[in-house]
Amino acid sequence: MTKEKSKKKQTETAQSLLLVEDDPGLRSQLRWALDEFDVHLAEDRETAIKIFRDAHPPVVVLDLGLPPDPNGASEGLATLEEILSYRPNTKVIVSSGNEERVNAVEAVRLGAYDFYPKPVDVEVLRLIIDRASRLYMLEEDNLRLSRSHENAPLNGVIGASPQMMKVCDAIRRIATSDVSVLLTGESGTGKEVLARALHDSSIRAAGPFIAINCAAIPENLLESELFGHEKGAFTGAIRRTIGKIEQAQGGTLLLDEIGDMPLPLQAKLLRFLQERLIERVGGREQIELDVRVISATNQDLKSLIGDGGFREDLFYRLEEVGVHIPSLREREGDAVLLAKFFLQQFTESLNKSFRGITKEGLNAIAAYDWPGNVRELENRMKRAIVLAEGKYIGAEDLDIDLGKSATQVPTLRQAREAAEHDAIVRALKMSQKNLTAAAKVLGVSRPTLYDLMKTHNLTAAG
């Protein structure tokens, strides 16, 4: 293979990198040192923006001192803002001398990924670029997965963690049958979202999806809400009312917080599940119904059975198949993915304008244990978008107290190492242990992949 053809092949496969540097000597040195990347060169803001809009490089190395302000940072900061306004997910690494540390801090505040000190240590810079490239790839993979939910069987589900993918696979398999399903998990984990996704994936998708929260309705009214009532059945019953079970005819009924259903009503629900017949309150007519039942609870029903608070025979009717929904702290990487989803959703619905979440904000989201799960994250993001000032959501806007959860979560270094390990394992699996293909998936060179595998004690054979 000729040198020209080899260079062409490298350009086609290597990850794109934009280097913005006004010093021609340093520019040439860095291009040579970073030859594993497809390096684009620019010496000023105008050239940099033109190349960026044409090539869309995921990583930009940016010198803040650009002409016509080579001794200041105005042109570099303006270039940074323009790049991030066009593609906010770009990882911009800025260069800074010791005397320019204030400018570097300002650049990070505006959304720069990281900075490297001058004089340049190429190995340090390469390490920063590799880390930025991997993070960009993982974020793009997560974004692709989150966007694909619109066309996937599980409509409305946002998540890319192995834990959530396992749940989604189970829901997809269950959807093809007509068994009763019991969803368990902490409050705020999205049990109703998954119940609706199960319905949408089933043959009953064209039918109604009816949900009722058994804990939100007073005991004396719950029976009427579920089974309906005839006119005159009780004081105030001025007309016939169709209950939730009957409303779900041909579709799906979600019984949320099923553990709070009173014992007398549990017996009547059991009869419906056994015979598929109901009688409205005050009525004598038996009504045959075709309804799929999904139940959800954050309680331990088996403990309730032991305490006499829940019928064992009803439990086994409800849990023909059980699915446990993991808490958000158990879903690796999903908190950040959901935060970005909520940012996009609420900036549009609330007519706000934010460019993204700061690095510190993302670190706080990843480190916090989210006792209120997805519901808490959604509420904190909405409040931050309403109240925050500036162009980015920061950790202080989210009002996260990491002190309460510091002992329950890994350190950021441990979390990053775990994410890196999982990404390498996934890439090797996807490429069927082909190291060249795996390196391409990860956006790194083959030697870099060798080093990473050695660091994580991984082998192509293992």
Secondary structure, DSSP 8 states (H G I E B T S, - for coil): --HHHHHHHHHHHS-EEEEE-S-HHHHHHHHHHTTTSEEEEESSHHHHHHHHHHH--SEEEEES--TT-TTSSHHHHHHHHHHHHH-TT-EEEEEE-GGGHHHHHHHHHTT--EEEESS--HHHHHHHHHHHHHHHHHHHHHHHHHHHTTTSSSTT----SHHHHHHHHHHHHHHTS---EEEE--TTS-HHHHHHHHHHTSTTTTS-EEEEETTTS-HHHHHHHHH-B-TTSSTT--S-B--HHHHTTTSEEEEETGGGS-HHHHHHHHHHHHH-EE--BT----EE---EEEEEESS-HHHHHHTTSS-HHHHHHH-SEEEE---GGGSTTHHHHHHHHHHHHHHHHTT----EE-HHHHHHHHHS--TTHHHHHHHHHHHHHHH--SSEE-HHHHT--GGGTTTTS--HHHHHHHHHHHHHHHHHHHTTT-HHHHHHHHTS-HHHHHHHHHHTT--S--
